[in-house]
Amino acid sequence: MMLRVFKDANNRKYFKVLMLFSIFTVFFNYPNDAYAMHIMEGFLPIKWCIFWGVMTLPFLIIGMRSIGNTVKKHPETKMLLGLAGAFTFVLSALKMPSVTGSCSHPTGVGLGTVLFGPTAMSVLGFIVLIFQALLLAHGGLTTLGANTFSMAVVGPLVAWGLYRLCVKLKTPLRVGVFLGAVFGDLFTYVTTAAQLALAFPAQIGGFAASFEKFLGIFAVTQIPLAISEGLLTVVVFNLLTAHNKKELEDLTVLTAGNSALEGVDGR
């Protein structure tokens, strides 16, 4: 069955990209003791775990409906959906040393957000975070709601908003993709810093002082990482534009007016 699927030239291209992503994932995530930027297992008080889980749930419900509608209308985009998920999995699993013994990493949510919308990306991000927690000890199950909210809810919403703004201003799509990927990444970390500051306010200065401290920890590495992620996302988007034009037209990413569908769920 799998061999028949990849006889098609388009699907073979997807397969090669997915295999490359898998190799990079194994190479960069051989078990180690580094702490990742995803909030680790057991780090947040239980009340905050529940709070962020409840905040995330509506986006997952809307996102599942969005993905279901897209796949039903355009079943040929399934492989593109898988590619967006693999892209997010690999980039967000690349743990790079930051300061004070912590790590930073890209998020990879910009590509899937542009292709399928922010709430669909919430579902993909949620699935990615589950696998990373179970297979790579990257993040945790108790902190899944908080990590999903920062990386797969806020990040995609910011990326989508900037991308849509660029579309309305009739800038080149690549500019919108770049800005969406960069600021989707950065606001993921702003949200995570806020989550940590809420859970652990400083004795002197409270939330504001703690928020400033957490932002400062990751800013040194995260700003260049976000710019690099934006450039890589544009490269992948250009490849999809060149080789998968029909699928992008079906998703209305490419149209005569370079427009995208309206709505918070991207459909």
N, C-alpha and C positions, 0 to 999 in steps of 0.2 A: 504493500500500500504506500509506504513512504517513498519507495523508489519511483512509483508512478507519479506521485505528487511532484517530485523534483525533476522529472523529465522536461517539464516546461522551463524555458530559458529564464523567465522572470523569477520563478520560484527558486531556481538554482542560485540566482544572485542573492536572494534572501538567505538561502542556506549557507552560502559562503560567509556572508556578513555575520550570521548568528554563530557560526563555528569560530570565527575570529574573535567575537565577543567572549565566547566561552573560554577560549585559550587565555585571553587576557585576564579573565576573572580568576581562573585557577592560579595563574602565575602571580598575580598581585595579592591574592587572598589566602595563600598558604597559611595555616594556623599560626597566629602569633599573639602576643600579649598586649598589643596596643589597644588603647581605648579609642573608640570611634566617636564621631560627632553625633550620630544617632544616640539619643539618651539611652543609657545602658539599662539592662534588666535590674529591677529592684531599686533604682536610683530615686524615682519620684515617690512621694507619699501617695498612698492609695486613693485619697480623695481627688488628687490631681489626675491620676490615671483614669478614674471614672469620668471626671469632668471632660477631659480631652477626648475620651472615647465617645461620649454622648455628643459632643460638638462635631465629631467627624461623621457620625452615622448618617445624617441626612444627605451628605454629599455622596456617600457610597451608594445609597439607595437610588438617587437620581442618576448617578454615573452608570450603574448597572442597567438601568432603563435606556440610557443613551447608547451604551455599547450594544445592547440587544437590538435597538432600532436600526443602528448603523449596519450591523452584521446581517440583519434581515433584509434591508434594502440593497446592500452592496456586499454580498458574501465574498467577493474577490478581495476585499480589504482585510481579511482575516490575517494574512501573512504580514501585512503592514502593521496591524495591531500588535502582532507578536514581536515584530522588529522594534517598535516603540517601547515595548516592555523590556526587551533585552538591552536596548540602549540605556534605559534608566537603571536596570539592574547592574550593568557593568560600571557605568560612571559613578553611581552612588556607592559602589563597593570598593572604589579605589581610595583606600585610606592613606592620607599623606600627613606626616608629622606636622603639628602646629607647635604652639608654645605651652608651657606648663604641663607637659606630658599628655596633651590632648591631640586629637587629629582633626583634620578638615577633609572634605571630599566634594567633588561635583555632585549635582543632583540628577541631571539628565532629564528633567521633566519638561523642558521647553519643546522638544521635538514632538512628543506625544500630545502635548497641549495644542500646538498649532494644527496637528493632523486631526485630532478627534475631540478637542474641547477640554475644558478644565475638569469637569466632573468625571468624564471618562478616564482622564489621567489620574484622578483620585483613586479609582479602582485599581488601575495598573500599579500605581505607587503602593497601595495597600498590599497587593499580592507580592510585589518586590520586597517590601519590608518584612513580610512573613517569612519568605524564603531566606532572606539575609539573617534574620534572627535565629532561624532553625539550623541553617547550614553553615553560616559564617560567624556566628556569635557576634553579629553586627547589629546593635540595638537590642530589643527585648520584646517579649510578649506582653508583659505588664505595661510597658511604655509604648506599645504599638499605637494606641490612640494619639498620644502626643506626637510621636514621630510622623504618623500619617498626616496629622493636621498641619504640621509645619512644612513637610516636604511635598505632600501630595494634595493638600487643599490650598494653603496660602500661596505656595510657590506657583502652581498652575494658574490660580486666579490672577496673580500679578502678571505672569507671563502672557496670559490671554488678554488682559486689559491693555497692556502695552502693544501687543501684536495687533489687536483690533484698532487701537488708536492710529497706528502706522498705516493700516489698511485704509481707514477713513481719510487720512491725510495724503493718500495716494503715494506714499513712499515705496521704494522697491521692497518686495517681500523679504528679501534677504536682510534688510535693515530691521524689519519687524521681528524676524526670527532671531536675529542676534540680540536685540534689546530684550525680547521676551525671555530668552535663555539666561542672559546675564542677570537680569533683575529678579527672575523667578528663583535663581540660585541664591542671590543675596538676601532676599526677603525670607527664604527658608531659614537662614541663619539668624536673621533679626527675630523671627518668631520663636525659634528655639531659645535664643537668649532671653526673650520675654518669659517663656515657660519656666526656665530655670530660675529667673529672678523672682517670679511669683511664688515658686515653691521654696526658694531659699533667699528671702530678703536679707540684706545686710543689717547687722545690729545698729550701725550708724549710717543713716541715709536711706534705709529701707529698700524698696523696689528699685528706685532710680539708681542708687549707687551700685546695686547688684547687677542691674541691667547693663550699665555702662561697663562694668568689669567683664561680664560675659561677652559683650560685643567686642571689647578690645582684645580678648583672648584670640578670637577667630579672624579678626579683620586683616591681620598681617598676611595670612595665607589665603583667606577666602576671596579677597578682591581679585588677585591675579588668577585664581582658579576659576572664578566666575567668567572673567574675560576669555580665558582659554576654552571654557565650556561653550561660550557663545560662538566662538570661531569654529569649533568642532561641529556644533549643531548646524551651522550654516553649510559646512562642507557636506554633511550627510544630507541636508535638505537639497542642496544642489544636485547631488547624485540621484535622489528620488525624483527631482524635477526632470532630469535628463532621461531616466530609465523607467519611471513609473508615472508618466504624465496622466494616463487614463484614470488610475486610482486616485490621484490628487484632484482630478476634475470631478470624479464621483463624490469626493469628500468636500467639494467646492473650495478647496484650498487654492486651486488654480482656476480662474474664470477670466472672461474677457476683461472684467474690471478689477481683477486681482482681489475679489471680495471673498469673505467667509460668511458662513451662516450666523445669524444673530442668536442670542440666547445664552444664558449662563451655562447651560449644559452642553453647548457647542453643537447642538443639532438643530 
